[in-house]
Amino acid sequence: MKLNLVSVAVISLLSAAPSYAGAGDSHGAGQDEHALTTSFAYQGKPATEATKAHNAAVAAGLNFADQEAFNNTRAKLIAKLDDATAALLADKFEFIGDETPDTVNPSLYRQAQLNNEAYGLYEVRDGIYQVRGTDLANMSFVRTDNGWIVFDPLTTYESAKATLDFALKHLPGGDKPVVAMVYSHSHGDHFGGSRAVAERFPGVKVYGSHNITAEMVDENVLAGNAMARRVSYQYGNTLSQGNTGIVDAALSNGMAKGQITYVMPHYETNAQGQKFEKLTIDGLDIIFMDASGTEAPSEAVAYIPSKRAIWGAEVMYHGMHNIYTLRGAKVRDALKWSKTINQMIEAWGGEAEFLFTAHSAPVWDNDNILSYMKLQRDNYGFVHNQSLRLANSGVVMQDIGWEIQKVIPDSIQQAWHTNGYHGTYSHNARAVYNMYLGYFDMNPANLNPLPTREEATKFVEYMGGAKSVLKKAKKDFSQGEYHFVATALNKVVIAEPGNKEARNLLADTYEQLGYQSEGAGWRNVYLSGAQELRIGIQSGEIKAASADVIANMPVTSLLDYMAIKIDSVKAQKHSFGINLVLPDINETIYVELANGNLSNIKVDKPKAGANLTVTLNNQDAIAMNLGKVSLKQLFEAGKASYEGDVQLLDTLKSLMVDFDPRFEIVPLPTQAEADANQKIYYQAQPQHDDTHWGRRHQH
């Protein structure tokens, strides 16, 4: 690449910056040449008799008579969503009705019905309100002396703007300004709409949990390309809403489309290492408690004494959360999570009368709050302690997810709000195992297995060939033994990607496993795999990193990301050092390429003997990152300078690879096969029936 096309790594890392993928946001795999018009939607096959029987057995063990969560969700509605706000999310799930379809696990469908009730502005108590049903999270409003504090301004600029407009029309005192915003933690669905609030109220003061900006960047940059692709599976971005597609996202029915933004906090809570910090925001006392290392690496919960209200952030919701999230993230600490809830109980449980959170409906009355919090506490404690008990008894990772489900106490089993809609007991138990013992179970056979393709080839050979595997798989499929069918056919399709019969049966198998799954993420992963086996990678929701997010990525984080793009085989032939001087923030970074590896470190002054020194302001580097200016233009304008061998920038650029955002997860069909299957699986979208709008409109 020529210099005038921004060849400097430090700056062209800028053009290669990954998209943000927080816990509640979604990325598609890019536009697809097979994508059909929006009047058509992918439709799966019906449930098999085995799946119907499985789901009927699940339903028989569920306590549908317990309607407390529904009553809480419906309670204290002030105003239903108008057309503009309903269009963000709620209208997409109008198909959810009273009867559970055969193609959805009854427990998951009940969660979808519960989330479908969220449809407007609700009162938590006098002075605290929430808008629910417009995005993955709730937007909460707390009254102050002169206006409002917004807690967690949703995922996108578009959803936050529409939700804010709606709320201010209906809030008691909605003519008052938003004086402050609070980000509970470092996931995108809790700060992504912040720019919409700041644009309407430029004087708003922003509060974030300790180290939120750094954690927001670090959690998603280095594995950003892989995570973005995986997010499309976990959240089913390319699936259609409906009974054979997405029915729920566990935390709400789904998420709104749009752009993630980020307004830098003016103040970070608990930044001095204190567990509790009391702040007065526009006359309102709030006690913040550091909860970092639970659901997010940066998180805070809070208590508002004058309201007797606990702000639970995302440490609690009406379901079990992820200890390991399927999109990919560092394993979370289930024990710390349990202990954090216990600390909240100890600090505020004696007097709290209201509990509101970033997802789900509030809980009212002290007895109910204590019971709810203790079960949440003990559920995460159970996952931690029993996973380790099983591990210490010799149960290995592959088995521990099955075994932990046999030892769930009745009190936890029977409580709806501990169910595995987001995080399942199975993958959470494996996460605890991995956190303490890693991926290896000490069985020598698992120490150094063959690569997947070679292993699959030998597996099929040992099984007597693909025809033999298929014959056995068809028999097992007919008997509903889907788990091993998936294992065996996956080997066949990896070994023989062109085997259409195996591919189609594997897709059918994944689909039935999806229909049986209680976890929303599990359902979406299975159904996404089935869809891609049949028709290839489809377009989905794309949320690229916004100017706000890019502007707050430290140069060192971008350099770390750039380092993983270096082709070590090519790079081993080169060795040089570059000083990057950023005068406006008084930082100097030394970047060194050696031994096929790119490293960087902050230094007090430029290193003598460096092959190149580039000087430019950090703000200009950000402008380059956003594509507003080129390095050549900065040189010509005298805003940047260099000393040494500037051609090293071209060399560095030539050593970097471009990641494929659409990399293969399951073996993909040929284009001809995908085209043929689209005619089978794409059907006209059903029209909304105004006479049946689902549960939320019947109450």
JOGIQUI-V705734 format. One line per field, one symbol per residue. ss: DSSP state (A for helix, B for strand, O for the rest). burial: # if it has 24 or more other ideal C-beta (glycine too) atoms within 12 Angstrom, else .. A space follows every 50 residues. Layout:
BEGIN
ss: ???
burial: ???
END
This chain:
BEGIN
ss: OOAAAOOOAAAAOOOOOOOOOOOOOOOOOOOOOOOOOOOBBBOOOOOOAA AAAAAAAAAAOOOOOOOAAAAAAAOOBBBBOOAAAAOOOAAAAOOOOOOO OOOOOAAAAAAAAAAAOOOBBBBBBOOBBBBBOOOOOOBBBBBOOOBBBB BOOOOOAAAAAAAAAAAAAAOOOOOOBBBBBBBOBOOAAAOOOAAAAAAA OOOOBBBBOOOAAAAAAAAAAOOAAAAAAAAAAAOOOOOOBOOOOBOOOO OOOOOOOOOOOOOOOOBBOOOOOOOBBBBBBOOBBBBBBBOOOOOOOOBB BBBBAAAOBBBOOOOOOOOOOOOOOOOOOOOOOAAAAAAAAAAAAAAAOO OOOBBBOOOOOOBBOAAAAAAAAAAAAAAAAAAAAAAAAAAAOOOOAAAA AAAAOOOOOAAAAOOAAAOOOOOOAAAAAAAAAAAAAOOOOOOAAAOOOO OAAAAAAAAAAAOOOAAAAAAAAAAAAAOOOAAAAAAAAAAAAAAOOOOA AAAAAAAAAAAAAAAAOOOAAAAAAAAAAAAAAAAOOOOOOOOOOOAAAA AOOOAAAAAAAAAOOBOAAAAOOOOBBBBBBBAAAOBBBBBBBBOOBBBB BBBOOOOOOOOBBBBBOAAAAAAAAOOOOOAAAAAAOOOBBBBBOOOAAA AAAAOBOOOOOOOOOOOOOOAAAAAAAAAAABBBOOOOOOOOOOAAAAO
burial: #.#..#########################.#.##.....#####.##.# ##.##..##..#.....###.###########..##.##########..# #########################.##################..#### ##################.##.....######################.# #..############################################### ###############.#####....##.#.##.#.############### ####..#######################################.###. .#############...###.#################.##...###..# #.###..#...##.#######################............. .....#..##..#..#..##.##..##..#.##.#############.## .################################################# ################....#..#.#######....#######....### ..#..##..#########.#######..###..##...##.#...#.### ######..#.##..#####...##..##..##..........#####..
END
